[in-house]
């Protein structure tokens, strides 16, 4: 009777592994997308030393491809009904499962540290306009690009450059340059509309929105793909592994 009951799990195991291999391909593609950093926020994470969001992504690439291979192998094991193949499947799946757990945890915990405007603001104030260190150059170029492309200024807004001490303020007086030039609104040719209007803080000529939401959105996008999607795959894989183990012990 046990053998007949367990044989009913074969279609379930096959279906479960089809889902795993498809999700593995999706995770593989998602983590490649995240590690290529399409939003170009790596300098912010790298300089802070919290770039393990990307480390989790590299682990996720390995796990995604492994889930695809093991899902295919699990289907073969179920079709052939081989106890040896089932054992190999369970052992390898457990190893990949542990690695994917590490990927999810690593990315999510480091994301929590970076989704903090004070951390990013302190980094910006300390490194922006510093041209004699690699970190300063990286952060300066990052903020120039994001402020011009996203039409934002500072972390929380233009007052970040006025209310806080910074390397930028040490180099430029508040009268001449209250904000970096990249905070000013520009025309379609990226030329400043009105520098004097921008300097005195007229909203028609100064970007008043902070950049933090754009940075946070980018990091959240990476974390969702690496951690939350990976976590969903882990929950499904756990159910499939339980079904496979039950089938193995009742064959």
Backbone as CSV, one residue per row, in Angstrom:
resi,resn,N_x,N_y,N_z,CA_x,CA_y,CA_z,C_x,C_y,C_z
1,UNK,0.820,-1.205,0.000,0.000,0.000,0.000,0.853,1.254,0.000
2,UNK,1.945,1.233,0.761,2.809,2.413,0.843,3.348,2.765,-0.513
3,UNK,3.752,1.732,-1.293,4.310,1.993,-2.620,3.283,2.636,-3.521
4,UNK,1.980,2.135,-3.421,0.947,2.703,-4.276,0.652,4.147,-3.903
5,UNK,0.648,4.431,-2.577,0.377,5.801,-2.132,1.473,6.743,-2.590
6,UNK,2.711,6.275,-2.441,3.832,7.149,-2.786,3.917,7.375,-4.284
7,UNK,3.458,6.364,-5.081,3.531,6.532,-6.526,2.649,7.675,-6.992
8,UNK,1.625,7.993,-6.205,0.762,9.119,-6.555,1.468,10.450,-6.434
9,UNK,2.613,10.455,-5.772,3.387,11.694,-5.621,4.252,11.994,-6.844
10,UNK,4.434,10.999,-7.721,5.311,11.219,-8.878,4.867,12.407,-9.723
11,UNK,3.567,12.513,-10.090,3.165,13.698,-10.859,3.392,15.004,-10.087
12,UNK,3.179,14.942,-8.764,3.399,16.134,-7.936,4.872,16.542,-7.964
13,UNK,5.760,15.537,-7.840,7.199,15.807,-7.861,7.625,16.351,-9.215
14,UNK,7.074,15.772,-10.289,7.417,16.258,-11.633,6.959,17.704,-11.803
15,UNK,5.711,17.989,-11.418,5.195,19.365,-11.531,6.021,20.331,-10.686
16,UNK,6.336,19.905,-9.446,7.122,20.764,-8.563,8.477,21.099,-9.148
17,UNK,9.108,20.130,-9.791,10.425,20.370,-10.376,10.356,21.193,-11.663
18,UNK,9.234,21.086,-12.380,9.044,21.970,-13.546,9.018,23.423,-13.073
19,UNK,8.284,23.667,-11.986,8.226,25.030,-11.423,9.614,25.466,-10.955
20,UNK,10.350,24.568,-10.307,11.691,24.898,-9.813,12.633,25.269,-10.952
21,UNK,12.622,24.482,-12.020,13.553,24.778,-13.110,13.180,26.088,-13.815
22,UNK,11.889,26.375,-13.924,11.470,27.645,-14.532,11.829,28.825,-13.628
23,UNK,11.605,28.652,-12.345,11.971,29.707,-11.386,13.488,29.880,-11.322
24,UNK,14.213,28.775,-11.484,15.672,28.859,-11.506,16.154,29.709,-12.661
25,UNK,15.555,29.517,-13.829,15.913,30.351,-14.983,15.586,31.815,-14.722
26,UNK,14.414,32.056,-14.116,14.019,33.434,-13.816,14.978,34.058,-12.801
27,UNK,15.358,33.296,-11.771,16.307,33.804,-10.774,17.667,34.078,-11.404
28,UNK,18.092,33.197,-12.282,19.359,33.375,-12.997,19.362,34.693,-13.772
29,UNK,18.281,34.943,-14.519,18.185,36.184,-15.300,18.074,37.400,-14.390
30,UNK,17.283,37.275,-13.329,17.068,38.400,-12.409,18.359,38.816,-11.717
31,UNK,19.131,37.845,-11.255,20.350,38.178,-10.534,21.449,38.689,-11.477
32,UNK,21.458,38.229,-12.718,22.385,38.811,-13.696,22.035,40.282,-13.906
33,UNK,20.734,40.570,-14.037,20.288,41.967,-14.186,20.743,42.818,-12.996
34,UNK,20.574,42.284,-11.778,20.934,43.053,-10.581,22.441,43.295,-10.492
35,UNK,23.239,42.273,-10.797,24.695,42.431,-10.664,25.299,43.321,-11.758
36,UNK,24.578,43.511,-12.865,25.079,44.458,-13.876,24.831,45.898,-13.458
37,UNK,24.058,46.097,-12.386,23.833,47.415,-11.793,23.313,48.437,-12.809
38,UNK,22.121,48.211,-13.378,21.607,49.151,-14.375,21.321,50.543,-13.841
39,UNK,21.138,50.665,-12.507,20.897,51.987,-11.916,22.197,52.684,-11.499
40,UNK,23.315,51.985,-11.625,24.649,52.550,-11.329,24.763,53.085,-9.896
41,UNK,24.307,52.292,-8.924,24.416,52.717,-7.524,25.541,51.980,-6.788
42,UNK,26.314,51.171,-7.515,27.380,50.421,-6.840,28.349,51.310,-6.064
43,UNK,28.756,52.498,-6.596,29.693,53.327,-5.820,29.200,53.643,-4.419
44,UNK,27.897,53.887,-4.262,27.349,54.207,-2.938,27.515,53.025,-1.986
45,UNK,27.247,51.817,-2.477,27.381,50.631,-1.637,28.842,50.255,-1.437
46,UNK,29.635,50.386,-2.498,31.035,49.984,-2.429,31.855,50.829,-1.476
47,UNK,31.689,52.138,-1.536,32.458,53.038,-0.665,32.078,52.831,0.791
48,UNK,30.804,52.523,1.043,30.351,52.285,2.415,30.796,50.914,2.920
49,UNK,31.193,50.040,2.009,31.602,48.699,2.401,30.430,47.758,2.578
50,UNK,29.268,48.120,2.025,28.066,47.295,2.155,27.602,46.816,0.787
51,UNK,28.545,46.383,-0.027,28.209,45.944,-1.375,27.859,44.465,-1.439
52,UNK,27.570,43.855,-0.278,27.217,42.436,-0.280,25.839,42.181,-0.877
53,UNK,25.089,43.249,-1.160,23.874,43.065,-1.959,24.248,42.419,-3.286
54,UNK,25.377,42.865,-3.851,25.846,42.308,-5.115,26.481,40.934,-4.909
55,UNK,27.119,40.730,-3.753,27.670,39.401,-3.454,26.543,38.370,-3.407
56,UNK,25.415,38.756,-2.801,24.258,37.874,-2.793,23.760,37.594,-4.202
57,UNK,23.886,38.600,-5.068,23.484,38.424,-6.457,24.341,37.399,-7.183
58,UNK,25.645,37.425,-6.942,26.536,36.453,-7.587,26.239,35.047,-7.103
59,UNK,25.940,34.905,-5.812,25.542,33.587,-5.306,24.233,33.162,-5.965
60,UNK,23.325,34.139,-6.133,22.036,33.853,-6.751,22.159,33.372,-8.189
61,UNK,23.151,33.890,-8.917,23.378,33.421,-10.289,23.696,31.926,-10.287
62,UNK,24.602,31.538,-9.389,24.956,30.118,-9.265,23.741,29.286,-8.869
63,UNK,22.977,29.781,-7.895,21.830,29.009,-7.409,20.730,28.913,-8.463
64,UNK,20.493,29.993,-9.195,19.464,29.963,-10.227,19.752,28.915,-11.279
65,UNK,20.993,28.886,-11.749,21.363,27.887,-12.758,21.322,26.476,-12.169
66,UNK,21.714,26.356,-10.898,21.682,25.043,-10.234,20.254,24.547,-10.062
67,UNK,19.328,25.456,-9.715,17.921,25.063,-9.598,17.389,24.559,-10.944
68,UNK,17.805,25.192,-12.022,17.384,24.753,-13.351,17.881,23.329,-13.623
69,UNK,19.173,23.096,-13.345,19.742,21.764,-13.595,19.123,20.709,-12.692
70,UNK,18.963,21.049,-11.404,18.423,20.058,-10.468,16.934,19.819,-10.694
71,UNK,16.216,20.857,-11.134,14.816,20.642,-11.475,14.686,19.651,-12.613
72,UNK,15.543,19.783,-13.612,15.544,18.844,-14.736,15.927,17.436,-14.267
73,UNK,16.941,17.379,-13.394,17.387,16.082,-12.868,16.294,15.431,-12.027
74,UNK,15.571,16.240,-11.249,14.495,15.706,-10.419,13.378,15.110,-11.246
75,UNK,13.083,15.716,-12.387,12.069,15.168,-13.286,12.517,13.800,-13.809
76,UNK,13.798,13.709,-14.187,14.330,12.431,-14.677,14.264,11.360,-13.592
77,UNK,14.603,11.763,-12.356,14.580,10.803,-11.245,13.167,10.286,-11.002
78,UNK,12.184,11.202,-11.087,10.793,10.801,-10.853,10.289,9.878,-11.965
79,UNK,10.654,10.173,-13.197,10.208,9.355,-14.330,10.819,7.961,-14.251
80,UNK,12.111,7.884,-13.923,12.792,6.587,-13.866,12.507,5.836,-12.568
81,UNK,12.116,6.567,-11.507,11.828,5.911,-10.238,13.059,5.324,-9.574
82,UNK,14.228,5.957,-9.765,15.484,5.443,-9.222,15.741,6.027,-7.834
83,UNK,15.906,5.130,-6.828,16.209,5.593,-5.470,17.561,6.304,-5.425
84,UNK,18.542,5.797,-6.185,19.869,6.427,-6.204,19.787,7.851,-6.744
85,UNK,19.040,8.017,-7.830,18.897,9.359,-8.405,18.175,10.294,-7.446
86,UNK,17.180,9.758,-6.734,16.471,10.580,-5.756,17.406,11.023,-4.626
87,UNK,18.267,10.115,-4.188,19.201,10.458,-3.115,20.179,11.539,-3.568
88,UNK,20.733,11.363,-4.767,21.648,12.370,-5.308,20.932,13.717,-5.437
89,UNK,19.694,13.665,-5.906,18.885,14.882,-6.076,18.710,15.603,-4.743
90,UNK,18.345,14.871,-3.706,18.086,15.483,-2.404,19.353,16.087,-1.796
91,UNK,20.467,15.373,-1.928,21.728,15.880,-1.365,22.154,17.164,-2.082
92,UNK,22.135,17.147,-3.409,22.548,18.327,-4.168,21.584,19.494,-3.962
93,UNK,20.292,19.181,-3.899,19.307,20.251,-3.699,19.488,20.900,-2.324
94,UNK,19.840,20.105,-1.328,20.070,20.664,0.004,21.265,21.614,-0.001
95,UNK,22.317,21.251,-0.729,23.498,22.123,-0.823,23.138,23.451,-1.487
96,UNK,22.429,23.374,-2.608,22.021,24.595,-3.313,21.067,25.408,-2.443
97,UNK,20.191,24.720,-1.720,19.234,25.383,-0.833,19.961,26.235,0.208
98,UNK,21.016,25.677,0.786,21.791,26.408,1.800,22.456,27.640,1.179
99,UNK,23.012,27.483,-0.011,23.635,28.621,-0.686,22.610,29.709,-0.994
100,UNK,21.427,29.323,-1.425,20.398,30.317,-1.737,19.920,31.024,-0.469
101,UNK,19.856,30.310,0.636,19.545,30.949,1.925,20.570,32.033,2.246
102,UNK,21.849,31.704,2.029,22.921,32.669,2.277,22.769,33.895,1.375
103,UNK,22.395,33.659,0.118,22.209,34.765,-0.827,21.095,35.696,-0.367
104,UNK,19.964,35.124,0.027,18.819,35.931,0.467,19.153,36.732,1.716
105,UNK,19.747,36.074,2.696,20.055,36.736,3.964,21.090,37.834,3.760
106,UNK,22.133,37.549,2.990,23.199,38.529,2.759,22.659,39.791,2.099
107,UNK,21.889,39.621,1.053,21.364,40.781,0.331,20.405,41.586,1.187
108,UNK,19.513,40.912,1.890,18.487,41.633,2.649,19.087,42.393,3.827
109,UNK,19.996,41.779,4.573,20.560,42.447,5.743,21.382,43.667,5.345
110,UNK,22.119,43.589,4.235,22.916,44.739,3.807,22.038,45.810,3.168
111,UNK,20.918,45.415,2.622,19.953,46.396,2.105,19.419,47.246,3.251
112,UNK,19.122,46.628,4.402,18.596,47.374,5.545,19.549,48.473,5.992
113,UNK,20.843,48.199,5.921,21.826,49.202,6.339,21.839,50.381,5.383
114,UNK,21.708,50.106,4.086,21.839,51.165,3.088,20.570,51.992,2.919
115,UNK,19.405,51.451,3.257,18.167,52.225,3.140,18.061,53.126,4.369
116,UNK,19.010,54.021,4.465,19.103,54.964,5.579,19.659,56.263,5.019
117,UNK,18.840,57.292,4.979,19.264,58.538,4.342,20.467,59.166,5.042
118,UNK,20.597,58.956,6.355,21.717,59.553,7.081,23.056,58.942,6.673
119,UNK,23.050,57.630,6.425,24.279,56.960,5.986,24.721,57.502,4.634
120,UNK,23.785,57.570,3.696,24.108,58.050,2.353,24.451,59.530,2.370
121,UNK,23.764,60.293,3.213,24.039,61.733,3.301,25.440,61.994,3.843
122,UNK,25.820,61.274,4.883,27.159,61.444,5.442,28.227,61.086,4.417
123,UNK,27.976,60.045,3.656,28.917,59.653,2.608,29.039,60.743,1.545
124,UNK,27.906,61.317,1.145,27.914,62.378,0.136,28.656,63.617,0.635
125,UNK,28.349,64.043,1.849,28.965,65.259,2.388,30.469,65.090,2.593
126,UNK,30.885,63.872,2.885,32.298,63.610,3.146,33.117,63.469,1.872
127,UNK,32.513,62.904,0.826,33.285,62.546,-0.370,33.028,63.397,-1.604
128,UNK,31.886,64.076,-1.672,31.599,64.857,-2.876,32.595,66.006,-3.025
129,UNK,33.118,66.161,-4.213,34.098,67.199,-4.574,35.508,66.879,-4.103
130,UNK,35.731,65.652,-3.593,37.079,65.213,-3.231,37.687,64.548,-4.469
131,UNK,38.707,65.160,-5.016,39.270,64.673,-6.277,40.644,64.025,-6.141
132,UNK,41.101,63.841,-4.904,42.434,63.261,-4.720,42.394,61.835,-4.165
133,UNK,41.200,61.241,-4.111,41.078,59.844,-3.704,40.135,59.134,-4.675
134,UNK,40.322,57.832,-4.820,39.461,57.072,-5.733,38.019,57.069,-5.241
135,UNK,37.834,56.995,-3.909,36.490,57.019,-3.360,35.814,58.354,-3.644
136,UNK,36.555,59.439,-3.449,36.002,60.763,-3.696,35.599,60.940,-5.148
137,UNK,36.431,60.481,-6.053,36.133,60.605,-7.490,34.889,59.781,-7.839
138,UNK,34.812,58.551,-7.308,33.655,57.691,-7.584,32.360,58.329,-7.104
139,UNK,32.369,58.801,-5.846,31.155,59.382,-5.274,30.797,60.691,-5.963
140,UNK,31.793,61.503,-6.287,31.526,62.770,-6.982,30.872,62.511,-8.330
141,UNK,31.418,61.587,-9.093,30.842,61.275,-10.408,29.444,60.691,-10.276
142,UNK,29.246,59.870,-9.239,27.914,59.296,-9.020,26.890,60.390,-8.772
143,UNK,27.209,61.332,-7.877,26.240,62.370,-7.541,26.036,63.354,-8.685
144,UNK,27.068,63.637,-9.438,26.894,64.497,-10.617,25.895,63.864,-11.580
145,UNK,26.080,62.570,-11.810,25.226,61.885,-12.775,23.788,61.795,-12.290
146,UNK,23.593,61.358,-11.045,22.225,61.128,-10.581,21.467,62.441,-10.417
147,UNK,22.147,63.516,-9.966,21.452,64.785,-9.796,21.026,65.379,-11.136
148,UNK,21.846,65.168,-12.166,21.499,65.702,-13.477,20.466,64.816,-14.171
149,UNK,20.633,63.491,-14.111,19.716,62.594,-14.809,18.349,62.526,-14.145
150,UNK,18.327,62.500,-12.823,17.068,62.348,-12.091,16.466,63.690,-11.675
151,UNK,17.147,64.773,-11.984,16.670,66.113,-11.661,16.337,66.235,-10.174
152,UNK,17.326,65.864,-9.365,17.185,65.937,-7.921,18.416,66.622,-7.347
153,UNK,18.408,66.862,-6.049,19.535,67.579,-5.433,19.771,67.069,-4.021
154,UNK,20.981,66.621,-3.724,21.293,66.120,-2.399,20.537,64.841,-2.075
155,UNK,20.572,64.461,-0.812,19.869,63.253,-0.373,18.403,63.563,-0.083
156,UNK,18.171,64.566,0.776,16.804,64.958,1.120,16.353,66.227,0.407
157,UNK,17.283,66.950,-0.197,16.943,68.184,-0.887,18.131,69.137,-0.910
158,UNK,17.990,70.306,-1.530,19.106,71.259,-1.652,19.663,71.736,-0.319
159,UNK,18.834,71.743,0.709,19.293,72.255,2.004,20.367,71.367,2.634
160,UNK,20.540,70.161,2.125,21.638,69.316,2.613,22.975,70.023,2.446
161,UNK,23.109,70.804,1.369,24.368,71.485,1.082,24.529,72.762,1.899
162,UNK,23.429,73.205,2.499,23.450,74.460,3.263,23.506,74.205,4.762
163,UNK,22.770,73.204,5.213,22.611,72.988,6.656,23.712,72.145,7.289
164,UNK,24.510,71.473,6.460,25.519,70.562,7.007,26.913,70.934,6.509
165,UNK,27.889,70.683,7.361,29.281,70.874,6.932,29.638,69.794,5.926
166,UNK,30.411,70.180,4.915,30.770,69.216,3.878,32.069,69.625,3.221
167,UNK,32.664,68.689,2.505,33.867,69.007,1.733,33.552,70.025,0.651
168,UNK,32.361,69.937,0.074,31.945,70.898,-0.941,31.921,72.313,-0.370
169,UNK,31.409,72.462,0.853,31.348,73.791,1.471,32.735,74.317,1.818
170,UNK,33.667,73.436,2.112,35.036,73.878,2.374,35.684,74.465,1.131
171,UNK,35.296,73.951,-0.032,35.908,74.393,-1.285,35.200,75.583,-1.911
172,UNK,33.888,75.697,-1.666,33.107,76.757,-2.322,32.285,77.499,-1.280
173,UNK,32.268,78.831,-1.367,31.511,79.631,-0.412,30.017,79.495,-0.674
174,UNK,29.235,79.666,0.365,27.785,79.547,0.232,27.216,80.656,-0.638
175,UNK,27.868,81.810,-0.651,27.387,82.934,-1.464,27.525,82.630,-2.950
176,UNK,28.677,82.086,-3.338,28.921,81.823,-4.758,28.252,80.535,-5.228
177,UNK,28.383,79.492,-4.427,27.839,78.186,-4.814,27.115,77.555,-3.617
178,UNK,25.870,77.977,-3.369,25.133,77.346,-2.263,24.856,75.869,-2.522
179,UNK,24.744,75.508,-3.810,24.510,74.121,-4.212,25.455,73.792,-5.378
180,UNK,25.732,72.532,-5.581,26.499,72.155,-6.785,25.731,72.522,-8.048
181,UNK,26.456,72.772,-9.109,25.830,73.151,-10.379,24.836,72.104,-10.869
182,UNK,25.059,70.845,-10.493,24.215,69.761,-10.986,22.836,69.747,-10.344
183,UNK,22.623,70.638,-9.352,21.300,70.771,-8.742,20.388,71.680,-9.558
184,UNK,20.946,72.410,-10.504,20.167,73.378,-11.270,19.386,72.682,-12.389
185,UNK,18.196,73.190,-12.661,17.401,72.655,-13.765,18.055,73.017,-15.086
186,UNK,17.895,72.116,-16.056,18.564,72.282,-17.340,17.584,72.114,-18.490
187,UNK,17.992,72.633,-19.650,17.152,72.490,-20.832,17.440,71.159,-21.521
188,UNK,16.864,70.965,-22.691,17.016,69.691,-23.399,18.458,69.419,-23.822
189,UNK,19.284,70.474,-23.861,20.704,70.315,-24.195,21.584,70.225,-22.951
190,UNK,20.934,70.047,-21.785,21.631,69.939,-20.497,22.392,71.215,-20.133
191,UNK,21.921,72.344,-20.613,22.482,73.636,-20.229,21.650,74.219,-19.092
192,UNK,22.318,74.830,-18.109,21.611,75.408,-16.964,20.662,76.506,-17.443
193,UNK,19.403,76.444,-16.988,18.404,77.416,-17.426,18.734,78.823,-16.957
194,UNK,19.009,78.950,-15.667,19.281,80.275,-15.090,20.094,80.093,-13.817
195,UNK,21.402,80.346,-13.913,22.272,80.107,-12.764,21.935,81.012,-11.596
196,UNK,21.667,82.286,-11.857,21.348,83.215,-10.767,20.054,82.807,-10.068
197,UNK,19.058,82.393,-10.862,17.814,81.928,-10.257,18.026,80.667,-9.447
198,UNK,18.866,79.788,-9.945,19.191,78.556,-9.218,19.930,78.883,-7.927
199,UNK,20.858,79.818,-7.993,21.685,80.161,-6.829,20.864,80.737,-5.682
200,UNK,19.827,81.504,-6.010,19.004,82.097,-4.943,17.866,81.168,-4.526
201,UNK,17.771,80.010,-5.160,16.821,78.999,-4.718,15.435,79.088,-5.314
202,UNK,15.278,79.724,-6.481,13.970,79.776,-7.135,13.604,78.386,-7.650
203,UNK,12.406,77.939,-7.298,12.010,76.574,-7.632,11.880,76.344,-9.141
204,UNK,11.737,77.420,-9.902,11.673,77.260,-11.360,13.024,76.878,-11.952
205,UNK,14.076,77.108,-11.190,15.424,76.883,-11.713,16.260,75.933,-10.856
206,UNK,15.713,75.501,-9.718,16.454,74.616,-8.808,15.659,73.336,-8.581
207,UNK,16.333,72.192,-8.681,15.693,70.914,-8.370,15.550,70.782,-6.856
208,UNK,14.322,70.745,-6.394,14.078,70.741,-4.945,13.850,69.338,-4.375
209,UNK,13.727,68.359,-5.239,13.512,66.978,-4.782,14.841,66.332,-4.413
210,UNK,14.857,65.572,-3.316,16.058,64.834,-2.939,16.234,63.584,-3.778
211,UNK,17.440,63.076,-3.804,17.754,61.895,-4.632,17.587,60.578,-3.889
212,UNK,17.290,60.649,-2.598,17.282,59.418,-1.803,16.275,58.402,-2.317
213,UNK,15.101,58.886,-2.735,14.082,57.940,-3.195,14.539,57.170,-4.430
214,UNK,15.334,57.810,-5.287,15.828,57.125,-6.480,16.873,56.067,-6.112
215,UNK,17.739,56.415,-5.162,18.754,55.456,-4.714,18.091,54.295,-3.987
216,UNK,17.141,54.628,-3.086,16.432,53.589,-2.345,15.655,52.660,-3.262
217,UNK,15.035,53.235,-4.299,14.286,52.415,-5.257,15.212,51.433,-5.975
218,UNK,16.399,51.895,-6.350,17.351,51.023,-7.046,17.785,49.869,-6.148
219,UNK,18.141,50.182,-4.909,18.592,49.130,-3.987,17.457,48.169,-3.669
220,UNK,16.242,48.699,-3.503,15.079,47.845,-3.252,14.810,46.914,-4.434
221,UNK,14.982,47.439,-5.643,14.751,46.619,-6.839,15.710,45.440,-6.878
222,UNK,16.984,45.708,-6.566,17.967,44.623,-6.541,17.627,43.610,-5.451
223,UNK,17.264,44.131,-4.271,17.002,43.249,-3.139,15.773,42.384,-3.376
224,UNK,14.734,42.961,-3.999,13.531,42.174,-4.273,13.875,40.991,-5.176
225,UNK,14.645,41.272,-6.214,14.991,40.207,-7.152,15.866,39.136,-6.529
226,UNK,16.809,39.571,-5.709,17.767,38.624,-5.135,17.196,37.912,-3.913
227,UNK,16.597,38.683,-2.999,16.165,38.120,-1.718,14.739,37.584,-1.729
228,UNK,13.778,38.456,-2.078,12.386,38.042,-1.930,11.983,36.994,-2.956
229,UNK,12.422,37.160,-4.194,12.117,36.131,-5.188,12.840,34.834,-4.842
230,UNK,14.081,34.966,-4.387,14.828,33.781,-3.951,14.158,33.095,-2.775
231,UNK,13.623,33.892,-1.842,12.935,33.322,-0.682,11.679,32.556,-1.109
232,UNK,10.947,33.097,-2.093,9.752,32.409,-2.589,10.121,31.066,-3.218
233,UNK,11.229,31.045,-3.959,11.690,29.783,-4.556,12.057,28.780,-3.464
234,UNK,12.693,29.268,-2.402,13.079,28.379,-1.306,11.861,27.729,-0.653
235,UNK,10.792,28.502,-0.468,9.585,27.948,0.156,8.974,26.849,-0.722
236,UNK,8.919,27.091,-2.016,8.384,26.077,-2.932,9.296,24.846,-2.972
237,UNK,10.594,25.097,-3.024,11.556,23.985,-3.091,11.470,23.110,-1.847
238,UNK,11.231,23.731,-0.704,11.110,22.962,0.531,9.944,21.982,0.446
239,UNK,8.807,22.426,-0.091,7.648,21.543,-0.237,7.957,20.379,-1.180
240,UNK,8.643,20.692,-2.290,8.989,19.653,-3.264,9.965,18.651,-2.642
241,UNK,10.901,19.143,-1.852,11.862,18.246,-1.208,11.180,17.340,-0.189
242,UNK,10.208,17.879,0.567,9.464,17.048,1.520,8.702,15.943,0.788
243,UNK,8.070,16.320,-0.330,7.336,15.317,-1.111,8.286,14.259,-1.661
244,UNK,9.450,14.695,-2.105,10.438,13.763,-2.651,10.975,12.821,-1.577
245,UNK,11.234,13.361,-0.380,11.728,12.524,0.717,10.685,11.487,1.125
246,UNK,9.433,11.929,1.187,8.369,10.980,1.549,8.279,9.872,0.505
247,UNK,8.346,10.246,-0.741,8.289,9.264,-1.824,9.487,8.304,-1.756
248,UNK,10.666,8.870,-1.455,11.889,8.046,-1.373,11.775,6.984,-0.289
249,UNK,11.258,7.376,0.883,11.207,6.432,2.012,10.037,5.445,1.909
250,UNK,9.128,5.692,0.969,7.994,4.762,0.839,8.004,4.003,-0.481
251,UNK,9.122,4.134,-1.209,9.225,3.413,-2.491,9.316,1.897,-2.237
